[in-house]
Amino acid sequence: MSTSEAEKRPVSRRRTQEERSATTREKVIQAAIDCIVEEGLHNTTAARIAARSGVTWGAIAHQFGDKDSVLFAVVERNAERYRNLLEAALKKAGPTPPERIDALIDVTWTYINEPSAFAFNELIIYNRASSNAKIIGQQEDLSYKQMKIVWDKFFGEFDIPPAKLDTARNFTLATLQGLSLMRLITHRRPTFKSEIAALKQSIVQMLVPES
């Protein structure tokens, strides 16, 4: 090979330690989510997480600390995923309350049916018995504080009374969570288009005064 040909070849860059750590972290978090969704939380052991991620438990412990810290990272990932979906939806949403309601309910329904959200719900049930204060605190923050922040971003400019917005938010989340649970008990995986359309109509009636 000539010198000029060698000079034209792309030079492969060695990944930094930070990049390698980030890749390992991603593998472990995704393995934990997949394990919870496919095998159940009771089977999501340290050994199963290590096996599914292809990372030794020693390396996982060095990165996270312990299994509960891995589960906490799953909760954080869930919150990050929902925030990203919401930010993208808000940029595309129309300027009127009905358009905002349509966008918010659609993106929340998408999120609720993702594996990370399913794992999050499994962890809620798990923590009723384990009383892991760290994870419970993060779950509470996502379920209440973060959701309130999100709804305020979507509807804060419309001078909607806070109590009315709280009711609409709780009704929306309860309805979508219930529909998602119904999807889990049947192999048909219904889309619930009619039910979601009815939910949107109900929320519009709650939040948009009749002219």
N, CA, C and O of each residue as an XYZ file, in Angstrom:
844
protein
N       0.851     -1.198      0.000
C       0.000      0.000      0.000
C       0.879      1.237      0.000
O       1.825      1.321      0.783
N       0.583      2.202     -0.868
C       1.391      3.414     -0.949
C       1.116      4.308      0.246
O       0.123      4.154      0.956
N       2.044      5.261      0.447
C       1.895      6.198      1.563
C       0.635      7.029      1.425
O      -0.059      7.286      2.408
N       0.332      7.460      0.170
C      -0.853      8.287     -0.049
C      -2.138      7.526      0.254
O      -3.091      8.098      0.785
N      -2.167      6.201     -0.093
C      -3.351      5.391      0.190
C      -3.541      5.212      1.687
O      -4.667      5.251      2.184
N      -2.447      5.016      2.402
C      -2.517      4.847      3.847
C      -3.015      6.109      4.524
O      -3.739      6.049      5.517
N      -2.623      7.257      3.979
C      -3.035      8.528      4.570
C      -4.532      8.771      4.391
O      -5.152      9.471      5.192
N      -5.124      8.174      3.308
C      -6.541      8.379      3.030
C      -7.447      7.509      3.903
O      -8.631      7.810      4.050
N      -6.911      6.445      4.476
C      -7.723      5.546      5.287
C      -8.164      6.254      6.567
O      -7.356      6.933      7.201
N      -9.454      6.105      6.962
C      -9.918      6.752      8.188
C      -9.206      6.166      9.410
O      -8.987      4.957      9.494
N      -8.860      7.015     10.326
C      -8.177      6.598     11.546
C      -9.230      6.291     12.604
O     -10.015      7.161     12.979
N      -9.240      5.056     13.079
C     -10.214      4.680     14.094
C      -9.828      5.311     15.426
O      -8.668      5.272     15.836
N     -10.831      5.898     16.099
C     -10.575      6.562     17.374
C     -10.934      5.628     18.514
O     -12.018      5.045     18.536
N     -10.029      5.493     19.447
C     -10.298      4.661     20.612
C     -11.290      5.379     21.515
O     -11.169      6.577     21.770
N     -12.268      4.628     21.992
C     -13.271      5.218     22.865
C     -12.672      5.589     24.214
O     -11.787      4.900     24.723
N     -13.156      6.668     24.776
C     -12.688      7.087     26.091
C     -13.307      6.196     27.164
O     -14.271      5.474     26.908
N     -12.748      6.256     28.355
C     -13.298      5.500     29.478
C     -14.729      5.930     29.771
O     -15.571      5.103     30.119
N     -15.003      7.214     29.631
C     -16.353      7.732     29.864
C     -17.339      7.149     28.862
O     -18.464      6.802     29.224
N     -16.925      7.040     27.611
C     -17.796      6.466     26.581
C     -18.032      4.986     26.827
O     -19.148      4.497     26.652
N     -16.998      4.277     27.227
C     -17.149      2.838     27.524
C     -18.074      2.635     28.719
O     -18.889      1.712     28.726
N     -17.952      3.488     29.722
C     -18.810      3.389     30.901
C     -20.266      3.667     30.537
O     -21.176      3.007     31.038
N     -20.479      4.651     29.661
C     -21.841      4.980     29.234
C     -22.468      3.823     28.467
O     -23.652      3.531     28.633
N     -21.668      3.164     27.624
C     -22.166      2.013     26.859
C     -22.527      0.871     27.791
O     -23.564      0.230     27.624
N     -21.673      0.617     28.770
C     -21.943     -0.436     29.746
C     -23.209     -0.132     30.529
O     -24.044     -1.010     30.742
N     -23.343      1.109     30.952
C     -24.516      1.521     31.723
C     -25.791      1.310     30.915
O     -26.794      0.823     31.437
N     -25.743      1.680     29.638
C     -26.905      1.516     28.773
C     -27.280      0.044     28.627
O     -28.460     -0.304     28.684
N     -26.293     -0.813     28.440
C     -26.550     -2.252     28.306
C     -27.227     -2.804     29.559
O     -28.169     -3.591     29.472
N     -26.740     -2.388     30.712
C     -27.259     -2.914     31.980
C     -28.686     -2.438     32.217
O     -29.547     -3.229     32.602
N     -28.944     -1.153     31.990
C     -30.292     -0.620     32.201
C     -31.289     -1.290     31.261
O     -32.379     -1.678     31.681
N     -30.915     -1.427     29.990
C     -31.815     -2.060     29.032
C     -32.034     -3.526     29.376
O     -33.143     -4.036     29.218
N     -30.990     -4.214     29.846
C     -31.126     -5.612     30.242
C     -32.076     -5.745     31.427
O     -32.876     -6.679     31.482
N     -31.993     -4.822     32.367
C     -32.887     -4.853     33.524
C     -34.337     -4.625     33.091
O     -35.242     -5.314     33.563
N     -34.556     -3.669     32.201
C     -35.908     -3.404     31.696
C     -36.454     -4.632     30.979
O     -37.583     -5.053     31.231
N     -35.654     -5.205     30.088
C     -36.093     -6.387     29.334
C     -36.395     -7.555     30.265
O     -37.347     -8.305     30.049
N     -35.587     -7.698     31.288
C     -35.772     -8.811     32.227
C     -37.079     -8.636     33.008
O     -37.835     -9.592     33.178
N     -37.341     -7.422     33.477
C     -38.577     -7.158     34.212
C     -39.789     -7.423     33.321
O     -40.752     -8.059     33.751
N     -39.742     -6.937     32.084
C     -40.875     -7.059     31.169
C     -41.107     -8.509     30.753
O     -42.248     -8.972     30.726
N     -40.040     -9.220     30.434
C     -40.169    -10.558     29.853
C     -40.162    -11.687     30.887
O     -40.748    -12.742     30.648
N     -39.514    -11.480     32.020
C     -39.383    -12.561     32.996
C     -40.027    -12.247     34.342
O     -40.158    -13.134     35.186
N     -40.427    -11.007     34.548
C     -41.025    -10.628     35.826
C     -39.987    -10.090     36.786
O     -38.818    -10.475     36.739
N     -40.421     -9.203     37.648
C     -39.488     -8.573     38.568
C     -38.864     -9.569     39.541
O     -37.701     -9.427     39.920
N     -39.643    -10.585     39.949
C     -39.104    -11.567     40.896
C     -37.960    -12.377     40.291
O     -37.147    -12.940     41.024
N     -37.890    -12.442     38.955
C     -36.789    -13.151     38.288
C     -35.671    -12.211     37.842
O     -34.692    -12.646     37.236
N     -35.817    -10.937     38.140
C     -34.790     -9.972     37.744
C     -33.714     -9.933     38.821
O     -33.626     -8.996     39.614
N     -32.906    -10.976     38.819
C     -31.829    -11.093     39.793
C     -30.553    -10.461     39.250
O     -30.460    -10.113     38.073
N     -29.587    -10.325     40.128
C     -28.289     -9.796     39.699
C     -27.692    -10.677     38.607
O     -27.109    -10.185     37.641
N     -27.849    -11.994     38.779
C     -27.282    -12.929     37.801
C     -27.968    -12.790     36.445
O     -27.300    -12.850     35.413
N     -29.313    -12.602     36.426
C     -30.035    -12.489     35.167
C     -29.694    -11.172     34.460
O     -29.555    -11.138     33.238
N     -29.564    -10.105     35.226
C     -29.189     -8.824     34.630
C     -27.803     -8.925     33.992
O     -27.581     -8.434     32.885
N     -26.888     -9.558     34.694
C     -25.530     -9.726     34.166
C     -25.546    -10.568     32.896
O     -24.882    -10.238     31.914
N     -26.314    -11.662     32.923
C     -26.360    -12.557     31.769
C     -26.962    -11.860     30.550
O     -26.445    -11.991     29.440
N     -28.041    -11.128     30.754
C     -28.718    -10.482     29.621
C     -27.915     -9.311     29.062
O     -27.987     -9.015     27.869
N     -27.158     -8.652     29.920
C     -26.382     -7.491     29.464
C     -25.033     -7.874     28.883
O     -24.426     -7.105     28.137
N     -24.558     -9.090     29.235
C     -23.227     -9.491     28.800
C     -22.130     -8.795     29.580
O     -20.984     -8.726     29.135
N     -22.485     -8.280     30.743
C     -21.527     -7.582     31.601
C     -21.425     -8.346     32.918
O     -22.449     -8.743     33.475
N     -20.240     -8.554     33.415
C     -20.087     -9.278     34.666
C     -20.710     -8.498     35.814
O     -20.771     -7.269     35.780
N     -21.176     -9.226     36.842
C     -21.774     -8.514     37.963
C     -20.742     -7.639     38.679
O     -21.090     -6.597     39.235
N     -19.498     -8.053     38.666
C     -18.453     -7.228     39.267
C     -18.369     -5.866     38.592
O     -18.243     -4.840     39.261
N     -18.439     -5.861     37.259
C     -18.392     -4.604     36.510
C     -19.657     -3.781     36.749
O     -19.600     -2.554     36.833
N     -20.815     -4.474     36.860
C     -22.071     -3.776     37.135
C     -22.026     -3.132     38.519
O     -22.424     -1.980     38.690
N     -21.538     -3.885     39.502
C     -21.445     -3.353     40.859
C     -20.508     -2.153     40.915
O     -20.756     -1.196     41.649
N     -19.435     -2.208     40.138
C     -18.500     -1.081     40.088
C     -19.182      0.147     39.493
O     -18.927      1.273     39.920
N     -20.042     -0.069     38.513
C     -20.718      1.035     37.823
C     -21.891      1.592     38.622
O     -22.086      2.805     38.694
N     -22.684      0.676     39.233
C     -23.925      1.095     39.887
C     -23.876      1.021     41.412
O     -24.425      1.885     42.096
N     -23.226      0.002     41.938
C     -23.184     -0.200     43.371
C     -23.866     -1.495     43.779
O     -23.213     -2.408     44.285
N     -25.175     -1.584     43.566
C     -25.914     -2.794     43.908
C     -27.139     -2.915     43.007
O     -27.380     -2.066     42.149
N     -27.913     -3.987     43.215
C     -29.075     -4.221     42.351
C     -30.123     -3.120     42.496
O     -30.709     -2.692     41.501
N     -30.364     -2.656     43.725
C     -31.344     -1.592     43.914
C     -30.959     -0.335     43.141
O     -31.830      0.394     42.666
N     -29.669     -0.080     43.016
C     -29.209      1.081     42.254
C     -29.468      0.892     40.763
O     -29.714      1.862     40.046
N     -29.413     -0.348     40.299
C     -29.767     -0.636     38.906
C     -31.258     -0.361     38.698
O     -31.653      0.242     37.699
N     -32.076     -0.807     39.644
C     -33.515     -0.571     39.546
C     -33.831      0.921     39.615
O     -34.737      1.397     38.932
N     -33.093      1.648     40.430
C     -33.262      3.094     40.499
C     -32.934      3.727     39.152
O     -33.601      4.668     38.723
N     -31.902      3.207     38.488
C     -31.533      3.717     37.158
C     -32.638      3.440     36.144
O     -32.834      4.223     35.215
N     -33.365      2.328     36.315
C     -34.504      2.026     35.446
C     -35.585      3.090     35.620
O     -36.176      3.545     34.641
N     -35.837      3.481     36.852
C     -36.822      4.526     37.125
C     -36.380      5.846     36.489
O     -37.186      6.554     35.885
N     -35.098      6.164     36.631
C     -34.572      7.393     36.023
C     -34.699      7.363     34.505
O     -35.051      8.367     33.886
N     -34.409      6.204     33.906
C     -34.519      6.072     32.465
C     -35.962      6.282     32.013
O     -36.217      6.901     30.980
N     -36.896      5.761     32.796
C     -38.301      5.925     32.485
C     -38.679      7.409     32.474
O     -39.378      7.875     31.575
N     -38.213      8.134     33.476
C     -38.499      9.563     33.552
C     -37.866     10.316     32.387
O     -38.477     11.217     31.811
N     -36.640      9.940     32.048
C     -35.942     10.586     30.931
C     -36.674     10.343     29.616
O     -36.814     11.256     28.803
N     -37.137      9.126     29.409
C     -37.838      8.779     28.181
C     -39.120      9.590     28.039
O     -39.417     10.106     26.961
N     -39.878      9.703     29.122
C     -41.136     10.446     29.067
C     -40.881     11.934     28.824
O     -41.597     12.564     28.046
N     -39.868     12.498     29.482
C     -39.544     13.907     29.264
C     -39.188     14.176     27.809
O     -39.617     15.177     27.234
N     -38.403     13.283     27.216
C     -38.007     13.462     25.813
C     -39.209     13.402     24.878
O     -39.317     14.194     23.942
N     -40.112     12.455     25.136
C     -41.315     12.343     24.318
C     -42.183     13.594     24.436
O     -42.724     14.084     23.445
N     -42.306     14.100     25.657
C     -43.144     15.267     25.893
C     -42.567     16.521     25.261
O     -43.300     17.319     24.677
N     -41.270     16.697     25.373
C     -40.629     17.874     24.781
C     -40.827     17.892     23.269
O     -41.099     18.937     22.678
N     -40.686     16.716     22.651
C     -40.897     16.624     21.201
C     -42.346     16.904     20.845
O     -42.628     17.576     19.853
N     -43.275     16.384     21.662
C     -44.703     16.588     21.390
C     -45.093     18.048     21.548
O     -45.891     18.567     20.769
N     -44.533     18.714     22.553
C     -44.883     20.112     22.802
C     -44.424     21.011     21.659
O     -45.100     21.983     21.321
N     -43.281     20.689     21.065
C     -42.775     21.480     19.941
C     -43.688     21.383     18.721
O     -43.796     22.322     17.933
N     -44.346     20.225     18.578
C     -45.201     20.001     17.412
C     -46.670     20.333     17.670
O     -47.455     20.465     16.731
N     -47.037     20.467     18.943
C     -48.444     20.659     19.282
C     -48.957     22.013     18.802
O     -48.211     22.990     18.736
N     -50.229     22.050     18.474
C     -50.850     23.296     18.053
C     -51.005     24.263     19.223
O     -50.728     23.897     20.365
N     -51.446     25.497     18.953
C     -51.494     26.532     19.980
C     -52.749     26.545     20.847
O     -52.780     27.240     21.862
N     -53.786     25.794     20.473
C     -55.042     25.851     21.214
C     -55.117     24.732     22.259
O     -54.442     23.714     22.109
N     -55.925     24.900     23.313
C     -56.067     23.847     24.319
C     -56.480     22.487     23.746
O     -55.884     21.477     24.122
N     -57.486     22.417     22.843
C     -57.842     21.100     22.293
C     -56.672     20.428     21.567
O     -56.500     19.213     21.660
N     -55.868     21.217     20.843
C     -54.706     20.643     20.145
C     -53.662     20.165     21.143
O     -53.027     19.130     20.939
N     -53.486     20.916     22.216
C     -52.531     20.506     23.253
C     -53.007     19.229     23.951
O     -52.212     18.333     24.237
N     -54.305     19.160     24.218
C     -54.871     17.964     24.852
C     -54.659     16.743     23.959
O     -54.254     15.681     24.433
N     -54.933     16.898     22.677
C     -54.752     15.809     21.717
C     -53.313     15.311     21.720
O     -53.073     14.104     21.750
N     -52.348     16.238     21.688
C     -50.938     15.862     21.641
C     -50.494     15.206     22.940
O     -49.781     14.204     22.921
N     -50.917     15.772     24.072
C     -50.480     15.251     25.361
C     -51.018     13.853     25.624
O     -50.290     12.988     26.109
N     -52.289     13.627     25.306
C     -52.871     12.301     25.529
C     -52.231     11.272     24.596
O     -51.961     10.146     25.014
N     -51.988     11.643     23.348
C     -51.358     10.705     22.408
C     -49.960     10.304     22.875
O     -49.613      9.123     22.847
N     -49.160     11.274     23.303
C     -47.785     10.955     23.696
C     -47.766     10.183     25.019
O     -46.906      9.327     25.224
N     -48.700     10.480     25.906
C     -48.766      9.747     27.176
C     -49.189      8.304     26.940
O     -48.689      7.394     27.601
N     -50.107      8.088     26.002
C     -50.533      6.724     25.672
C     -49.370      5.939     25.057
O     -49.182      4.761     25.363
N     -48.602      6.587     24.199
C     -47.415      5.937     23.625
C     -46.443      5.541     24.725
O     -45.932      4.422     24.754
N     -46.201      6.476     25.621
C     -45.242      6.243     26.707
C     -45.682      5.115     27.639
O     -44.881      4.249     27.992
N     -46.953      5.127     28.034
C     -47.453      4.157     28.997
C     -47.304      2.722     28.484
O     -47.190      1.788     29.277
N     -47.304      2.549     27.170
C     -47.207      1.202     26.598
C     -45.791      0.806     26.209
O     -45.597     -0.221     25.559
N     -44.805      1.597     26.591
C     -43.413      1.256     26.321
C     -42.864      0.350     27.433
O     -43.355      0.386     28.561
N     -41.845     -0.461     27.115
C     -41.283     -1.364     28.118
C     -40.800     -0.663     29.387
O     -40.986     -1.184     30.486
N     -40.185      0.507     29.247
C     -39.670      1.193     30.428
C     -40.797      1.591     31.375
O     -40.618      1.560     32.593
N     -41.958      1.966     30.831
C     -43.100      2.323     31.671
C     -43.685      1.085     32.340
O     -44.104      1.147     33.496
N     -43.718     -0.034     31.629
C     -44.193     -1.280     32.222
C     -43.287     -1.679     33.383
O     -43.771     -2.080     34.442
N     -41.973     -1.568     33.185
C     -41.029     -1.876     34.253
C     -41.232     -0.940     35.438
O     -41.140     -1.358     36.592
N     -41.508      0.323     35.145
C     -41.771      1.314     36.194
C     -42.969      0.894     37.042
O     -42.923      0.974     38.269
N     -44.034      0.450     36.393
C     -45.224      0.019     37.118
C     -44.955     -1.232     37.955
O     -45.474     -1.366     39.063
N     -44.155     -2.130     37.429
C     -43.773     -3.309     38.195
C     -43.017     -2.917     39.459
O     -43.205     -3.510     40.521
N     -42.164     -1.915     39.325
C     -41.386     -1.454     40.473
C     -42.259     -0.775     41.519
O     -41.958     -0.839     42.711
N     -43.334     -0.126     41.088
C     -44.263      0.461     42.044
C     -44.855     -0.616     42.944
O     -44.911     -0.463     44.165
N     -45.296     -1.712     42.321
C     -45.857     -2.833     43.092
C     -44.793     -3.437     43.998
O     -45.056     -3.735     45.163
N     -43.601     -3.615     43.462
C     -42.488     -4.189     44.218
C     -42.178     -3.356     45.458
O     -41.914     -3.906     46.527
N     -42.210     -2.043     45.321
C     -41.816     -1.173     46.421
C     -42.863     -1.063     47.510
O     -42.576     -0.556     48.594
N     -44.067     -1.529     47.241
C     -45.055     -1.584     48.314
C     -44.599     -2.540     49.402
O     -44.935     -2.362     50.573
N     -43.833     -3.557     49.015
C     -43.346     -4.537     49.989
C     -41.929     -4.236     50.462
O     -41.606     -4.426     51.635
N     -41.085     -3.763     49.545
C     -39.683     -3.565     49.896
C     -39.420     -2.253     50.631
O     -38.460     -2.143     51.394
N     -40.277     -1.262     50.395
C     -40.129      0.054     51.034
C     -38.765      0.681     50.756
O     -38.142      1.245     51.655
N     -38.304      0.582     49.515
C     -37.051      1.219     49.132
C     -37.308      2.723     48.980
O     -37.894      3.167     47.993
N     -36.863      3.487     49.964
C     -37.190      4.912     50.018
C     -36.647      5.674     48.817
O     -37.276      6.616     48.334
N     -35.475      5.261     48.336
C     -34.853      5.960     47.211
C     -35.693      5.826     45.951
O     -35.978      6.816     45.277
N     -36.087      4.599     45.637
C     -36.873      4.367     44.434
C     -38.285      4.927     44.592
O     -38.831      5.500     43.650
N     -38.873      4.767     45.763
C     -40.214      5.291     46.005
C     -40.232      6.809     45.809
O     -41.160      7.355     45.212
N     -39.202      7.480     46.317
C     -39.128      8.926     46.169
C     -39.049      9.348     44.717
O     -39.679     10.324     44.313
N     -38.263      8.603     43.919
C     -38.144      8.926     42.497
C     -39.449      8.647     41.758
O     -39.844      9.404     40.871
N     -40.108      7.564     42.127
C     -41.393      7.249     41.496
C     -42.442      8.314     41.828
O     -43.221      8.722     40.967
N     -42.449      8.750     43.065
C     -43.395      9.785     43.471
C     -43.117     11.094     42.736
O     -44.036     11.807     42.334
N     -41.832     11.390     42.572
C     -41.450     12.614     41.874
C     -41.951     12.583     40.434
O     -42.470     13.579     39.931
N     -41.794     11.429     39.769
C     -42.258     11.310     38.386
C     -43.776     11.345     38.315
O     -44.349     12.017     37.457
N     -44.426     10.621     39.219
C     -45.871     10.472     39.143
C     -46.625     11.747     39.491
O     -47.720     11.973     38.976
N     -46.070     12.567     40.341
C     -46.793     13.756     40.783
C     -46.111     15.059     40.363
O     -46.683     15.845     39.608
N     -44.902     15.285     40.847
C     -44.227     16.559     40.570
C     -43.938     16.736     39.082
O     -44.244     17.782     38.510
N     -43.350     15.716     38.455
C     -43.000     15.839     37.046
C     -44.242     15.959     36.163
O     -44.266     16.739     35.211
N     -45.263     15.185     36.490
C     -46.496     15.260     35.710
C     -47.126     16.649     35.815
O     -47.645     17.172     34.828
N     -47.083     17.247     37.009
C     -47.635     18.582     37.190
C     -46.857     19.597     36.353
O     -47.443     20.474     35.718
N     -45.533     19.465     36.361
C     -44.691     20.361     35.565
C     -45.037     20.241     34.082
O     -45.136     21.242     33.371
N     -45.218     19.009     33.632
C     -45.536     18.757     32.226
C     -46.860     19.419     31.844
O     -46.940     20.126     30.839
N     -47.880     19.189     32.638
C     -49.199     19.751     32.313
C     -49.173     21.268     32.382
O     -49.845     21.937     31.597
N     -48.402     21.815     33.312
C     -48.279     23.276     33.386
C     -47.626     23.834     32.121
O     -47.993     24.912     31.653
N     -46.657     23.096     31.568
C     -46.005     23.540     30.328
C     -46.993     23.544     29.160
O     -46.979     24.447     28.323
N     -47.837     22.534     29.120
C     -48.790     22.417     28.015
C     -49.944     23.416     28.136
O     -50.447     23.911     27.127
N     -50.369     23.715     29.387
C     -51.600     24.492     29.557
C     -51.450     25.743     30.422
O     -52.434     26.443     30.659
N     -50.234     26.037     30.900
C     -50.041     27.153     31.815
C     -50.439     28.503     31.259
O     -50.808     29.398     32.021
N     -50.373     28.671     29.949
C     -50.668     29.977     29.338
C     -52.165     30.249     29.163
O     -52.560     31.326     28.717
N     -52.995     29.254     29.521
C     -54.430     29.407     29.259
C     -55.245     29.793     30.499
O     -56.474     29.822     30.441
N     -54.578     30.087     31.613
C     -55.271     30.525     32.835
C     -56.338     29.539     33.293
O     -57.423     29.947     33.708
N     -56.041     28.263     33.221
C     -56.963     27.235     33.703
C     -56.777     27.095     35.211
O     -55.637     26.988     35.662
N     -57.837     27.092     36.007
C     -57.702     26.938     37.463
C     -56.903     25.687     37.820
O     -57.154     24.621     37.258
N     -55.944     25.796     38.745
C     -55.094     24.649     39.106
C     -55.885     23.403     39.514
O     -55.530     22.288     39.133
N     -56.948     23.592     40.280
C     -57.731     22.436     40.729
C     -58.358     21.699     39.548
O     -58.415     20.469     39.529
N     -58.823     22.460     38.574
C     -59.424     21.851     37.380
C     -58.370     21.107     36.567
O     -58.640     20.037     36.021
N     -57.170     21.678     36.490
C     -56.075     21.030     35.755
C     -55.634     19.755     36.465
O     -55.323     18.754     35.819
N     -55.608     19.794     37.801
C     -55.256     18.599     38.575
C     -56.239     17.471     38.313
O     -55.845     16.319     38.132
N     -57.530     17.816     38.295
C     -58.563     16.802     38.047
C     -58.412     16.195     36.655
O     -58.503     14.979     36.486
N     -58.183     17.042     35.669
C     -58.020     16.559     34.291
C     -56.794     15.665     34.173
O     -56.833     14.638     33.496
N     -55.716     16.050     34.824
C     -54.484     15.265     34.764
C     -54.674     13.894     35.410
O     -54.297     12.875     34.832
N     -55.258     13.870     36.607
C     -55.459     12.599     37.307
C     -56.415     11.689     36.547
O     -56.205     10.478     36.470
N     -57.463     12.278     35.987
C     -58.439     11.495     35.214
C     -57.780     10.907     33.970
O     -58.028      9.753     33.619
N     -56.947     11.696     33.307
C     -56.252     11.227     32.104
C     -55.310     10.076     32.417
O     -55.333      9.046     31.743
N     -54.482     10.252     33.437
C     -53.507      9.218     33.777
C     -54.188      7.932     34.240
O     -53.778      6.835     33.860
N     -55.224      8.071     35.059
C     -55.935      6.885     35.544
C     -56.592      6.131     34.393
O     -56.561      4.900     34.356
N     -57.184      6.863     33.458
C     -57.840      6.226     32.316
C     -56.832      5.504     31.419
O     -57.054      4.358     31.027
N     -55.738      6.171     31.102
C     -54.742      5.565     30.213
C     -54.045      4.379     30.874
O     -53.760      3.378     30.217
N     -53.771      4.492     32.170
C     -53.168      3.357     32.876
C     -54.120      2.168     32.890
O     -53.699      1.025     32.718
N     -55.401      2.445     33.096
C     -56.386      1.362     33.094
C     -56.499      0.688     31.738
O     -56.589     -0.537     31.656
N     -56.495      1.483     30.673
C     -56.549      0.913     29.325
C     -55.298      0.098     29.032
O     -55.368     -0.956     28.400
N     -54.162      0.587     29.491
C     -52.917     -0.151     29.280
C     -52.952     -1.494     29.997
O     -52.488     -2.502     29.465
N     -53.503     -1.503     31.203
C     -53.635     -2.760     31.947
C     -54.556     -3.730     31.219
O     -54.300     -4.933     31.186
N     -55.627     -3.204     30.639
C     -56.541     -4.060     29.882
C     -55.853     -4.691     28.677
O     -56.175     -5.816     28.293
N     -54.898     -3.960     28.075
C     -54.163     -4.515     26.929
C     -53.319     -5.714     27.343
O     -53.079     -6.618     26.542
N     -52.865     -5.719     28.604
C     -51.982     -6.785     29.064
C     -52.707     -8.106     29.298
O     -52.086     -9.169     29.321
N     -54.035     -8.031     29.473
C     -54.753     -9.261     29.812
C     -55.395     -9.909     28.586
O     -56.166    -10.861     28.712
N     -55.075     -9.393     27.408
C     -55.574    -10.020     26.186
C     -54.474    -10.045     25.139
O     -53.655     -9.129     25.050
N     -54.471    -11.105     24.352
C     -53.471    -11.234     23.284
C     -53.830    -10.381     22.065
O     -53.013    -10.224     21.158
N     -55.034     -9.837     22.039
C     -55.466     -9.057     20.886
C     -54.809     -7.681     20.826
O     -54.723     -7.083     19.754
N     -54.348     -7.178     21.963
C     -53.709     -5.865     22.054
C     -54.557     -4.781     21.369
O     -54.115     -4.181     20.389
N     -55.767     -4.530     21.880
C     -56.634     -3.513     21.262
C     -56.001     -2.125     21.309
O     -55.207     -1.832     22.203
N     -56.347     -1.285     20.362
C     -55.789      0.073     20.298
C     -56.591      1.053     21.140
O     -56.071      2.099     21.528
N     -57.851      0.733     21.431
C     -58.735      1.593     22.220
C     -58.885      2.992     21.595
O     -58.913      3.996     22.306
N     -58.980      3.041     20.280
C     -59.109      4.337     19.610
C     -60.363      5.084     20.049
O     -60.313      6.289     20.295
N     -61.474      4.385     20.148
C     -62.728      5.026     20.538
C     -62.654      5.535     21.972
O     -63.125      6.630     22.280
N     -62.062      4.734     22.839
C     -61.960      5.131     24.247
C     -61.050      6.353     24.415
O     -61.350      7.257     25.196
N     -59.947      6.370     23.680
C     -59.019      7.501     23.773
C     -59.649      8.760     23.182
O     -59.445      9.859     23.697
N     -60.411      8.601     22.109
C     -61.135      9.744     21.534
C     -62.135     10.300     22.543
O     -62.285     11.515     22.672
N     -62.819      9.404     23.260
C     -63.781      9.839     24.277
C     -63.071     10.544     25.429
O     -63.584     11.516     25.983
N     -61.891     10.049     25.786
C     -61.104     10.692     26.842
C     -60.719     12.110     26.435
O     -60.841     13.044     27.227
N     -60.260     12.263     25.215
C     -59.879     13.597     24.728
C     -61.062     14.551     24.785
O     -60.929     15.702     25.200
N     -62.227     14.056     24.359
C     -63.429     14.890     24.365
C     -63.791     15.305     25.790
O     -64.190     16.445     26.030
N     -63.647     14.369     26.734
C     -63.966     14.661     28.134
C     -63.032     15.717     28.707
O     -63.467     16.617     29.425
N     -61.739     15.603     28.385
C     -60.768     16.555     28.913
C     -60.974     17.942     28.302
O     -60.810     18.954     28.983
N     -61.329     17.987     27.028
C     -61.643     19.282     26.397
C     -62.828     19.932     27.122
O     -62.808     21.132     27.395
N     -63.849     19.143     27.427
C     -65.015     19.672     28.119
C     -64.665     20.167     29.520
O     -65.256     21.129     30.011
N     -63.691     19.499     30.166
C     -63.256     19.924     31.490
C     -62.499     21.239     31.457
O     -62.690     22.098     32.318
N     -61.633     21.391     30.455
C     -60.672     22.493     30.461
C     -61.042     23.675     29.581
O     -60.568     24.787     29.812
N     -61.873     23.455     28.587
C     -62.185     24.535     27.629
C     -63.621     24.998     27.877
O     -64.568     24.254     27.621
N     -63.781     26.219     28.373
C     -65.145     26.713     28.620
C     -65.903     26.902     27.317
O     -65.332     27.292     26.298
N     -67.198     26.617     27.367
C     -68.036     26.787     26.182
C     -68.194     28.271     25.872
O     -68.405     29.090     26.766
N     -68.088     28.598     24.586
C     -68.222     30.008     24.183
C     -69.686     30.424     24.101
O     -69.984     31.573     23.776
